[in-house]
Amino acid sequence: MKAAARVTVDLSAQRLTLWQGAAEVRVWPVSTGANGPGEISGSGCTPRGRHIIRAKIGAGAPVGTVFRARRVASDVRLFSPAAAAAFPRRDWILTRILWLSGCERGVNRLGCVDTMRRYIYIHGTPHGETLGRAASHGCIRMGNADIVELFDLVSAGTEVTLHE
């Protein structure tokens, strides 16, 4: 029987690892919260602890698809330099979304620490230059090709552990 896939995100090293049992399958650079680790809603921090992938959003969408509120954006459907110039303050969520849900009551689940209600995702970004350093608003950003690859290798319910 094949061991279930699981994901770890090392907030200190800014790297996401896909595991199959004890075997490291793939490692990608990421960008987590510029404000560091933390669980409080509105903090801009990346939550720690045990999570699961609650939902996979964007299957089959073109690379660079822009999402707002977990749906394809109505104002800009595909990211471009012109879109970036038109919306310079937007936190771009591109290509695919893996929506996380906390598993630890009082740590990352329920109340003011609820990862799912904070809309913490693993998602694509146009800001490839920030991968490898903390620069996000709390989500885990990946390169667009990388999020497509990860998206296809995991399923809803996959364990995701975020640690320092």
C-alpha positions in Angstrom: 0.0 0.0 0.0 1.4 3.4 -1.0 1.8 5.9 1.8 -0.4 9.1 1.6 1.3 12.2 0.3 1.9 15.0 2.8 3.3 18.5 2.6 5.5 20.5 5.0 6.3 24.2 4.8 9.5 25.3 6.5 8.8 29.0 7.3 12.5 29.6 8.3 13.9 28.1 5.1 11.0 29.3 2.9 10.6 25.9 1.3 7.7 23.6 0.7 8.3 19.8 0.6 6.1 17.1 -0.8 6.6 13.8 0.9 5.4 10.2 0.1 5.8 8.4 3.4 9.4 9.1 4.5 10.6 9.9 1.0 11.1 13.5 -0.1 9.4 13.7 -3.5 9.9 17.3 -4.5 11.0 20.6 -2.9 10.0 24.1 -4.0 10.9 27.7 -2.9 8.0 29.6 -1.4 7.3 33.0 0.1 5.4 33.1 3.3 4.2 36.0 5.5 6.3 39.1 5.6 5.2 39.6 9.2 6.6 36.2 10.1 4.7 33.2 11.7 1.5 33.8 13.6 -2.1 32.7 13.8 -4.1 35.8 14.7 -6.6 37.0 12.1 -5.6 40.3 10.5 -1.9 39.8 11.4 -0.5 39.2 7.9 1.4 36.3 9.4 1.5 32.7 8.2 -0.1 30.2 10.6 1.8 27.3 12.1 0.8 23.8 12.9 -1.2 20.9 11.4 -3.6 21.7 8.5 -5.3 19.9 5.7 -6.0 21.0 2.1 -9.7 22.0 2.4 -10.3 22.6 -1.2 -8.5 22.7 -4.6 -9.5 25.6 -6.8 -8.6 26.3 -10.4 -8.1 22.9 -12.0 -7.5 23.3 -15.7 -7.3 27.1 -15.6 -4.6 28.7 -17.7 -1.4 29.6 -16.0 -1.7 33.2 -14.8 -5.5 33.1 -14.2 -6.4 35.7 -11.6 -8.6 34.7 -8.7 -10.6 37.0 -6.4 -12.6 35.4 -3.6 -11.7 32.0 -4.9 -13.3 32.6 -8.4 -11.8 33.8 -11.6 -11.7 37.6 -11.4 -14.2 39.5 -13.5 -12.0 42.6 -14.0 -8.7 40.9 -14.9 -8.8 37.2 -16.0 -5.1 36.7 -16.8 -2.2 38.4 -15.2 -0.1 40.7 -17.3 2.3 43.6 -16.8 -0.6 45.9 -17.9 -2.8 44.4 -15.1 0.0 44.9 -12.6 0.3 48.5 -13.6 -3.4 49.0 -13.4 -3.7 47.5 -10.0 -0.3 48.1 -8.3 -1.5 47.3 -4.7 -3.3 44.1 -5.5 -2.1 40.9 -3.8 -2.2 38.7 -6.9 -3.6 35.1 -6.4 -2.8 33.3 -9.6 -3.1 29.9 -11.4 -4.3 27.5 -8.6 -5.4 27.7 -5.0 -5.0 25.1 -2.3 -7.2 26.4 0.6 -5.9 25.4 4.0 -7.9 24.5 7.1 -6.4 24.2 10.6 -6.6 21.0 12.5 -5.7 22.3 16.0 -8.5 23.9 18.0 -7.3 27.1 19.6 -4.0 27.0 17.6 -5.2 27.4 14.0 -8.8 26.4 14.1 -11.9 28.3 15.4 -12.1 31.8 16.9 -9.5 34.5 15.9 -6.9 31.9 14.8 -9.0 30.0 12.2 -6.8 29.4 9.2 -9.7 28.7 6.9 -11.6 31.9 7.9 -8.4 33.8 7.4 -8.4 32.5 3.8 -4.9 31.2 4.0 -3.9 29.5 0.7 -1.0 28.0 -1.2 -1.2 29.8 -4.5 0.6 31.1 -7.5 2.2 34.5 -7.7 3.7 36.8 -10.3 6.4 37.8 -7.8 8.9 35.1 -8.5 11.7 37.4 -7.2 10.2 37.0 -3.7 10.4 33.2 -3.6 12.8 32.1 -1.0 12.0 35.0 1.4 9.1 36.1 3.5 7.1 38.7 1.5 3.4 37.6 1.4 0.4 38.8 3.3 0.2 35.5 5.1 -0.4 32.9 2.4 2.2 30.6 0.9 3.1 31.9 -2.5 4.7 29.6 -5.2 5.9 30.0 -8.7 3.0 29.4 -11.2 4.6 26.3 -12.8 5.3 25.0 -9.3 1.8 25.4 -8.0 0.4 23.6 -11.1 2.8 20.7 -10.4 1.9 20.5 -6.6 -1.8 20.9 -7.3 -1.7 17.8 -9.6 0.1 15.7 -6.9 -2.1 16.4 -3.9 -5.8 15.9 -3.1 -8.3 17.6 -0.8 -7.6 16.2 2.7 -3.8 16.1 2.2 -1.9 16.9 5.4 0.0 20.2 5.4 2.3 21.1 8.4 3.7 24.6 8.7 6.7 24.9 11.0 9.6 27.1 11.8 
